[in-house]
Amino acid sequence: MATLDLLDATNVLVGKPTRPLPKRRVKKISALLSEMPAVREAHVLEVFAVGIMQAPRNVLFLVIEPGTCIDETAARIDAALARLLKAREHLDIWPVPSGHRLIATVRDAGCMVGWRD
């Protein structure tokens, strides 16, 4: 898994994955994240960051609760995902604080897998 600094990308394109994870795997990821109070919402989508990526990637885009250590939360999720994903499956982790500039765009893609009020 990889985490990238979204602030470095001037142009980020998001949408439904062209090679989605199996629905069963997405349900397991959703269940895993529902047990993590630091995660406010989660989306599994395809992202292409112009100038950073060579090709689009499947990404687990996470909105993290205020006051939470993003790096620590991402490390815990990364370790848990390593147990859930098959060897041929890949999912980058992009954790962002609430209020990040891409949240509305990501929501519009319609790829949400978890939400906490």
C-alpha positions, 0 to 999 in steps of 0.5 A, spaced: 500 500 500 502 507 498 500 513 501 501 519 497 500 527 499 494 529 495 497 536 496 502 535 491 497 534 485 495 540 481 490 536 478 486 529 480 481 525 476 477 521 480 471 516 478 469 509 479 474 503 478 475 500 471 478 494 475 474 494 481 475 489 487 470 484 488 464 486 492 466 481 498 472 484 499 469 491 499 464 489 504 470 486 508 474 493 508 467 496 510 466 492 516 474 493 518 473 501 517 466 501 521 470 499 527 475 504 527 472 511 530 478 515 527 475 514 520 469 519 518 468 516 511 471 511 506 471 511 498 474 506 494 475 509 487 480 510 481 484 516 482 489 519 477 494 524 480 496 528 474 504 529 474 504 524 480 502 518 477 504 514 471 497 510 471 490 511 474 490 507 481 485 504 485 485 508 492 482 507 499 480 515 500 479 516 507 476 522 511 479 522 518 476 525 524 479 532 527 484 531 532 486 524 529 493 522 527 493 521 520 499 517 519 498 513 525 491 511 523 493 510 516 499 505 518 493 501 522 489 501 516 495 499 512 496 493 516 489 490 516 488 491 509 494 487 508 491 481 511 484 482 507 487 483 500 489 478 495 496 478 493 494 481 486 490 486 489 492 493 490 489 499 494 493 505 495 491 509 502 489 516 501 487 519 508 485 526 508 483 531 514 475 533 514 475 539 510 480 537 504 479 540 497 478 533 494 472 531 499 466 533 495 469 531 488 470 524 491 463 524 494 460 525 487 464 519 484 459 515 488 464 510 491 463 510 498 464 504 502 463 507 509 460 513 513 460 515 520 455 521 522 
